[in-house]
């Protein structure tokens, strides 16, 4: 339902996004993850028709965002990070007004439907300025739903909410994913893990990983950190593990020893062999489960290391050519 191909956006000399490509499927919540300034909002503004790309192509619901911008806007519900609301209007009147702009038939009845969907029907007659931040976010989400669009684009919808409001809004977004294509941006990685079917991780304007949270975790767990628990002296066992070939580092942690390998080979057979040969009783040896936050840190670490190597590689190639 959303297809992006080599999307690029420049602001003068600043390259906000560079060759971004991804697909968001119908009936799923796709998480768009990255730190502040990574390019999430720029991408979303392009997809909603707020600005043209410098290069590349994007289609939403089968329509080109540049060539068919008005067709795209009719099929997208957009919740920006800062929701523009008329605070002196009631929630019901505001949604009816949005429905009129959108050309929604039976807009008053539709306003009632979306207010109920977002759990705000009991406050329908309250002026928006009297509502809490969480309720105002729900009004913003309701306006995005007024014309029943096939695609929802939500930019940091839980920012500034208290923990209970965050949980409620996450549940609502997850539920909306059954009926809409949802692109959900956040810089809170644990949030995406709980809400999203698929995640796209963006950093410094380009995508560094894509897949399901479980798939990304499985990929990095292969040859990733392992936890060894033994019956014996941990300090002595630590020295043994540190001397195992292929172990980059090992520390005492979580009532055991956490070892990080130098490559993607599974280090457990060599660790088990070394500990048993030294006479330690091995109680447990397993991969450490990692969350999306650790995945993001690991991926960005690899990216930084790759960038740090590039200048040396360039210098070497120049030296050879000269």
N, C-alpha and C positions, 0 to 999 in steps of 0.2 A: 504493500500500500504506500510506503515511502521508499523511494529509490534515489540514492545519491551517488553520483559518479564524478570523481576527481574535482570536487568543489573547492574553489579557492576564493579568498576574499582579502583584498589589500586596502588598508587605510593609509594612503600615501606610501611611505617607506615601510610601514608596519605590515607584516604578513600575519593576519589574524588566524586564518585557517589555510592549510596547504595540502591540496590533493586528497580531501576527505571523501571516502566512499563507504557506504553501508546500506543495508536494507532493514526496514522495520516491517514485520509481518502482521497481517490482520489477526485479531483475536489474541494479541500478546501485548504485554507491557515491556517496552524496550528501554532500558536504562542508558542514559547518556551521562557518563561519569567523567569527572576530571576536576582538578583544582580550579580555584578562581582564576580567570584569565586564560583558561585553556582553549577557548573557542566555542564553548557550548551555546551561549546566548547568540553569538553571531550566526552560527549554523541554524538555530531555530528561527531567527528573524528572517533569514533567507527562505526557509521552508514555508513560512507563513506569509510571504509576499511583502514584508516590510522593507526589504532592501534587495537589490539584485546582486548576484555573485560577480566577481571579477572574471572568473573562468569556471568551466565545468558545467554540469547539468544536474538537475534534481526534479523529480516528478512526485506529486502527491495525489493519490487516488487516480492516477493515470494522466494527470495534467501537468504540463511543464510550468514550473514556478515563475519563470521569466516571460515566456511567450503567452501563457494562459493564466496570468496572475489572478484575475477575477474569478475564474472557475475554481482555482485552488482555494481562495478565501471562502467560497461558499461551502467548501467541504472540510474545512479545518476549524476546530475550536481551540482557541489559544488562551492560555493563562500565563501572562507575563510574570516575572518575579515581583514587580511592584504593580499591584492590581489597580487600574484606574476606575474608581467608583464615584458616583455622585452621592455624597454622604448625607445630603438632606432628603434624599428620596428613601422610601421604604424599599425593602428587598423585593417585594412583589411588584411595585411600580417600576423599579429599575429593570427588572427582568422583562416586564411587559414592554418597556421602552426599547430594550435591546431586541426583543422579538419583532417590534415594528420596523426597526432599522434592517433587520435580517429578512424581513418579508415573511415571517412565520405566520401561518394561518392559525386561528384560534389561540392567539398568543397568551391570553389570560389563562386558559386551561393548561397550556404548555408550561407556563410559569409555575403553576401549582405542581405539575408533575416533576419538574426539575428541583423545586424546593423540597419536595418529599424525597427525591433521590439523594440529595446531598444532606438530608437530615435537618432541614431548616424551616420546615413548614410552620412550626409553632412560633417562629419569629418573623413570619412573612410580613407582618404589619409594622415591624420595628424599623425605625430610621437607621440607615446603615452606620451613621456616626456613633450610635449607641451599642453597636455590636463589638464583640471582642475580635482580636486579630484572627483567631481561628475561624470565627463565623464569617468574617469578611472574606477570608480565603475561600470559604464554601460558596459565598455569593459569587465570587470571581469564577469559581468552577462551574456554578450554575449557569452563568452567562455564556461560558464556553460550550455548554450542552444545549442551549436554547434551540438551536436549529438542527439538533440531532445529527452532528457531523460524523462521518465515518472515521475521521482522524482527530485525535486530541494531542496537542503539544503543550506540555506543562513544564514551565521553567522554574525550578526550585520551589515547588508548591508548599513545602513544609518549613521553609526558612522563617525563623522568628516565632514559631509556635511552641507552646509548652508540651511536655512529654505526652500527656493524654491526648491533646489535639493532634499531635504527630501520628500517634497510633491510629486514631480514628480516620485521619485523612489517608494514611497508607492503606487501610482496609478498603476505603472508598475507591482509591485508584486501582487497587488490585481487582476489585469487582468490576470497574469500568472496562478493564482490559478484556473481559469476556465478550463485550459487544462492540468495542472500538479498537482501532490501532492506536496505541498510546506510546508517545515518546516522552519520557520522563527524565528531566535532567536533575542532577544533584551532585554535590561534592561530598556528601556523606555516604561512604561506601557501604556501611552496614545497612543503610536504608535500602539501597538498591538490591542488596542480597535478599532482603525480606520481601520486596515488592515485585522484582523484575523476572521475566522469563528469559530474557537475553540482555546482555550488557555490552556496551561499546565504551571503551576507555580511551579518552583523548587527552593528550598532553602537548603543550606548546604548538597547538594548531594542527596536529595530525594524529591519526588513530594508531594506538600502539597495541591494542588487543581487542578481540571481539569473541563472544561466545556466551554460553550459559554460565551462571555462577559456579555450578557444579563442575562443568567442563573445564573452566579456567583453573579451578582449584585442583582438579585431577591432573591437569597438564603440569602444573608447577610442583605438585606433590611427588611426581615421578623424579627420583633423584634429588628430592628436596630434603629438608631437615628431618632428622629422626630422633626419637627419644628412646634412650636405653635406661632401664631400671635394673639395679643389681642388688644382691644381698652381700654387702661387704663395704669396704672403705671407698667412699665416693672419690676422695682426692686421689687415691692410687689408681682407681679405675679411669679417672679423667686423663691421667698421664698416658695410660694404655690407649685410650681412644684417640687422643691427640696424635699419637705416633702411627695410627693406621694410615696406610697409603690412600691418597685421594680425599683426606679430610682437611678442609680449609680451616675450620675452627671447631672447638668444643668447649662448652661451659656447663657448670652445674646449675641446673634449673629444673623446676617442677618435680622435686624429689628424685631427680635422675640426672642424666647427662644428655644435653641437646647438642647434636653434631650436625655441622653443615658441610656437605661435600663440595669439592671443587668443580665437579661436572654433573651431568645428568645420569650417571650410573648409580644404581641402587647401592648404597654403602653398607646395607645391613649384613650381608654375608661376611664381609671382612671384619666388621665390628664384632659380630658374634664369635667368629673364630678367634680373634685376638683376646677377647674377654675370657672365653672359656679356657684358652691355653694358659692364661695367667691365673687360672683357678677361681675366677669369679663365678658366682651362681647368677645366671641371667634370668631375671623375672619377667621382663617385658622389653620388646624391641619393635617399635612401630613408627610409621611416618607420622609427622605432626600435621594435624588438620590446620589448614590456613584459611583465613577469611579474605574478603575482597580488599580490605585495607592492606593486608600483607601482600596480596597479589599486586595491587597498585604500586606499593613501595618496591617490590621486587622488579616489576617491569620497568619502572622509571629508573631504577638503579642500573639495570642492563642498558637502558638507553643512554644514560649519562656516561657509562663506561665506553659505549660505542662511539659517542661523540668525542670523548677524550682521546680515543685512539686515532680518529680520522686525521688530525693535523700531522701526526707522526707518519702515517701512511702516505699522505700527500708529499711530505718532505722526502721520504725515501724514494718515491716514484720519480720526483724531480731530480734527485741526485743520480738515479740510474740513467735517466734520459740525458743528463748533461755529461 
